[in-house]
Amino acid sequence: MADPSTPDLGTSPDTVPVDTASGTGTVPSGERGSLVVKDRAIERIAAAAALGVPGVVRHSGGGILRLTGRDLPRADVTTGARAVAVNLYIAAEWPYDAAMLTRRVHDAVERQLRELTGLRVSELNVLIVATALVEDGETDESQPPVEYLESDIVAARTTPHPDLPMVAPLPPLASPAAAPAAAIVAIAALALAFVAARELLIVNGTYAGAPWLRNSFEWFGRLHWHTWLAPVAGICLVLGIVLIVVALKPRRRTHVPLQVAGAVPTVWMRRTDVARMCSAHASALTGVRTARTVVDRRRAVVRIAIEDETPVAEITASVRGAVAPNLAALADPVELVVEVAR
């Protein structure tokens, strides 16, 4: 005959037997407690998983970063009910394949977070913010060498990730033309705040001095028409129109896109660098003394100086053959013009 004080272990899985001083009973599973994973723990798991990928190294920033402890790898997480979003910052050992390395880090971190925390990774951004060059004799023996399988590289090139849609990046643009005006307005606002604080101290009797705002308003109130008001009004009108135009003016493109595999441009070059590249190829030809190139939105003008005995037609064809492949790499074609001077 079973002892009535012995709990029944074959009860429903939703309840757990409990032995208390007052007798026996069962506790529903919903009252046993809960597991809470702090953001700090998720950050450490993500950083440790990234550091286990070959090619990811520890990196400590110099200067003030040494005092703040912002070492790499590090992670910034945002947790929801059953999902987590991670921004992961890593340092890579040079040389490396950025696409392959970030893909392996992405897979390793996502797998570790899913297995250890049970959270679904809704978003994981891997950013390489530093490159570490391991010198001779300083190789970390605990880190395996960086090896990339050819099958992985081919798969990364031919099979796009289904969760990563191709989004056109923003082109490199110059600083807004309204930046100087915005700085002047900000300085004027700070000056007005200082004057207002000074007036408040004067009104409360904390500071003894002549009020600026009251005297200025009284001066404006007594002001009548003078001949100098007309040019001042005209200057203010012109200044207002100029500020509006500057504020609405779009930012200028500083780089030109290059032709890459894909629907959107992801590689950009400055026009100055394109011109230098063309000049270098042109000046390397036999018979060319100097070469200078100017690249704008529509044309690339190559001006060369040649020896007196060099045929113009022959050297022009040679320059075009040397420079044209460089300009063909541009996504927006430009006209090639060769100007020859002896």
Helices and strands as residue ranges (DSSP letters): E 15-20, E 23-28, G 29-31, H 39-51, E 56-57, H 65-68, E 74-79, E 83-93, H 98-117, E 120-132, H 150-158, H 179-203, H 212-221, H 229-248, E 255-257, E 268-270, H 271-283, E 288-295, E 299-306, H 312-328, E 335-341
